[in-house]
Amino acid sequence: MIRYAKPTTVDEALALLGEASWRILAGGTDFYPAQGAKPFRENVLDINGLAALRGIAETEDHWVIGARTTWSDLVRHPLPAAFDALKQA
């Protein structure tokens, strides 16, 4: 039986990853088109509910950009000029 899970914490996601094989869904822009009309044959771990993986923060010596941070988040954030090329991408 194929499983679908949408954890709300990173710890919950890591626990799920430790217990079974999962195909990770993050956003879905490429996920669903790549699937096509084929039935799902793998467990799906939807990480879209992991708020801890989204955001931009400056630390004492570097910047942290979360894995779920969107392009819109990047463009809107007041990053230094060194990030201008990233924003234009």
C-alpha positions, 0 to 999 in steps of 0.5 A: 500500500502506498503511503502519503505523509505531510509532516509538520516538523523536521523531526517527524519528517526524519523519523518517517525517512528512517522507517521507509523509502519515500519520494520527497514532494517539495512544491510539486512543480516538477513532481506531478508532471514527471509522474504523468499518468502513471500510478504512484508506486512509491511512498510520498513524503510531502515536505511543504508543511515544514515551515522550519525549512523556509526563510532567510536569516543572517548569522554572525558570519553567513546567510542561511536560505532554507530549502523551501524558500521561494524565489519570491521570498528571495526577491522580497528579502533585503539581501546585500548586493552580493545576492543580486545575481541570485535574485535576477535568476 
